[in-house]
Amino acid sequence: MGLRDPLYWLYERRLERRLQGRQIPRHVGVAMDGNRRWAKNSGLAEAAQGHRAGADKIFELLRWCDEIGVQVVTLWMLSTDNMTRDEAELGALVQIIEETIARLRQEGWNTRPVGALDVLPASTASALKEAEEATSGNPGLVVNVAVGYGGRREIADAVRSLLHEEAAKGTGIQELAERLDIADIARHLYTRGQPDPDLLIRTSGEQRLSGFMLWQSVHSEFYFCEVFWPAFRRVDFLRALRSYGARNRRYGS
């Protein structure tokens, strides 16, 4: 261990040097996958122990992002698909999420809910709303907490919100259909007003989005890494940034 620590430190410094002069993503989205498998591989008895370790890792990631100059981080904590998990595991996970929201609020991160709050327990929805109100306008990093989030649900909610807005103004469906464009829907997304994610990271070796930020990721760069989320290290984060910085983003041109 005494030999590995200096080597790890040197490798970290080397990665940092390679980032100098390279573009840093403004918005990073993270699908924090692998908590349960990490717990099982670590010989832990309960999945909740993996979820708790994953929650602790969030605050390390946010410090790394703040230090490097990232402006917005979206953390996918609970998908709409996850809502069908075993009741006991889901209950423990929701409790951990509520504790994490409270910690984000205490830290002063500008915390914003991203998801369908109506599918969540009332206590979780309230915690998200209260955190948003308490931290709104705080300087520094914006942290999107994606809970009860699904990409298809977000688009459906955006269209529904748009229709309600236009109906309230007396707009007919034919008139709306003729002038509807991408910007109209974008104004009603959960992340409205924010830059789209430049970089999406998914841990645990899975190489799919699973519905994460479907609309916003049209020009995002993807980075998939094998490590389970609770074991995600600063060098893994720096590798993701190095990979991003080495890419030529042409936006279809």
Residue pairs with C-beta under 8 A, 6 or more apart in sequence:
8 235
11 235
12 234
12 235
12 238
15 235
15 238
15 239
15 242
16 238
18 242
18 245
19 68
19 238
19 241
19 242
19 245
22 241
22 242
22 245
22 246
23 244
23 245
24 68
24 69
24 70
24 241
24 245
25 70
25 197
25 198
25 199
25 221
25 241
25 244
26 70
26 71
26 72
26 195
26 198
27 70
27 71
27 72
27 73
27 74
27 194
27 195
27 196
27 197
27 198
27 199
28 65
28 70
28 72
28 73
28 74
28 197
28 198
28 199
28 200
28 201
29 73
29 74
29 76
29 197
29 199
29 200
29 201
29 212
29 213
29 216
29 217
29 220
30 61
30 73
30 74
30 75
30 76
30 200
30 201
30 202
30 203
31 76
31 200
31 201
31 202
31 203
31 209
31 210
31 212
32 54
32 57
32 58
32 75
32 76
32 77
32 203
32 229
32 232
33 202
33 203
33 204
33 206
33 228
33 229
34 50
34 203
34 204
34 205
34 227
34 228
34 229
34 230
34 231
35 47
35 50
35 51
35 53
35 54
35 228
35 229
35 230
36 47
36 50
36 51
37 50
37 204
37 228
38 50
38 53
38 54
38 228
38 229
38 230
38 231
39 46
39 47
39 49
39 50
39 51
39 53
39 230
40 47
40 50
41 228
42 49
42 50
44 50
46 92
47 89
47 92
47 93
48 89
48 92
48 93
48 96
50 230
51 92
51 93
51 96
52 96
53 230
54 229
54 230
55 96
55 97
55 99
55 100
56 230
57 229
57 230
57 232
58 75
58 100
59 103
59 107
60 234
61 73
61 75
61 232
61 237
62 73
62 107
62 109
62 141
62 143
64 234
64 237
65 73
65 141
66 140
66 141
68 241
70 141
71 141
71 142
71 195
72 141
72 142
72 143
72 144
72 194
72 195
72 197
73 141
73 142
73 143
73 144
74 114
74 144
74 146
74 191
74 197
74 213
75 143
75 144
75 145
75 146
76 146
76 149
76 212
77 97
77 100
77 145
77 146
77 147
78 93
78 94
78 97
78 115
78 146
78 147
78 148
78 149
79 148
79 149
79 150
79 210
79 211
80 115
80 116
80 119
80 148
80 149
80 150
80 153
81 150
81 210
81 211
82 90
82 93
83 90
83 119
83 148
85 93
94 120
94 121
94 124
97 124
97 147
98 123
98 124
98 127
100 145
101 111
101 124
101 127
101 128
101 131
101 145
102 127
102 131
104 111
104 131
104 135
104 143
104 145
105 111
105 130
105 131
105 134
105 135
108 135
108 138
108 140
109 135
109 138
109 140
109 141
109 142
109 143
110 135
110 136
110 137
110 138
110 139
110 140
110 141
110 142
110 143
111 128
111 131
111 132
111 135
111 143
111 145
112 132
112 142
112 143
112 144
112 145
113 125
113 128
113 129
113 131
113 132
113 144
113 145
113 147
113 190
114 144
114 145
114 146
114 147
114 149
114 190
114 191
115 145
115 146
115 147
115 148
115 149
115 150
115 154
115 190
116 148
116 149
116 150
116 153
116 154
116 157
117 125
117 128
117 129
117 148
118 125
119 148
120 128
120 147
120 148
124 147
124 148
128 145
128 147
131 145
142 194
144 190
144 191
144 194
146 190
146 212
149 190
149 212
150 211
151 209
151 211
151 212
151 213
151 214
151 215
152 211
152 214
154 189
154 190
154 214
154 215
155 185
155 189
155 214
155 215
157 188
157 190
158 185
158 186
158 188
158 189
158 190
158 215
159 185
159 188
161 188
162 184
162 185
162 187
162 188
163 176
165 188
166 176
185 215
186 192
186 215
189 215
189 216
191 213
191 216
196 213
196 216
196 217
196 218
196 219
196 220
197 213
197 216
197 217
197 220
198 220
198 221
198 244
199 220
199 221
199 222
199 223
199 240
199 241
199 244
200 209
200 212
200 213
200 217
200 220
200 221
200 222
200 223
201 223
201 224
201 225
201 237
201 240
202 208
202 209
202 212
202 222
202 223
202 224
202 225
203 225
203 227
203 228
203 229
203 232
204 226
204 227
204 228
204 229
205 224
205 225
205 226
206 224
207 224
209 217
209 222
213 220
219 249
219 251
219 252
221 243
221 244
221 247
221 249
223 240
223 243
223 244
225 232
225 236
225 239
225 240
227 233
227 236
